[in-house]
Amino acid sequence: ILNVEQSPQSLHVQEGDSTNFTCSFPSSNFYALHWYRWETAKSPEALFVMTLNGDEKKKGRISATLNTKEGYSYLYIKGSQPEDSATYLCAYLYNFNKFYFGSGTKLNVKP
Amino acid sequence: DAGVIQSPRHEVTEMGQEVTLRCKPISGHNSLFWYRQTMMRGLELLIYFNNNVPIDDSGMPEDRFSAKMPNASFSTLKIQPSEPRDSAVYFCASSFVSGSSYEQYFGPGTRLTVT
């Protein structure tokens, strides 16, 4: 079992704050790194699929970076809104078909 | 497309009973994944099918668990006999796998309670 770690475990911010969290993964046999957004009582939804070292992806106020050599990815949210409240999961794709999920960062944005 | 469809959404059964969970992937997707989510272990991959063939079932916890994909539009995950520790939310996800860049689309999950 490979170790995929996310930090922090939970985060409470005020509306309008910018925030970021980390996903750490093994740097060997890297195929891809996925970010998912998981709202309570719903199922995970894909945010980003990142494959190349130095990748930067952006979707609205959310962006992510990838460093495969050192084994980490950052997810940034600019100007957090209450609707951003969710658990953000990263998943490390090892050896093409094996996904290892982190335990998630639970974000709560207070109005 | 309706997305990934799972049934039932909730299942309550007694220990020792057989449980069958069902999944219909998104049409055109060639890969299907079964996951289990628990408080203790988070989201774990149980088994992965590509073109209806099981590629990796190393995540299946034990022989009581089995999964089939008889065709491109249907898969089952069976637990026989069920035990209380099998209580969890089981997610099915599908994807079109081409290269290493592919998104998974998750179903709504089946919440299983074994008493």
Interface residues (C-beta under 8 A of the other chain):
Chain A: Y31 A32 H34 K42 S43 P44 E45 A46 V49 T51 L89 L93 F96 N97 K98 F99 Y100 F101 G102 S103 G104
Chain B: F33 G42 L43 E44 L45 Y48 N50 I55 D56 F91 V97 S100 S101 Y102 E103 Q104 Y105 F106 G107 P108 G109
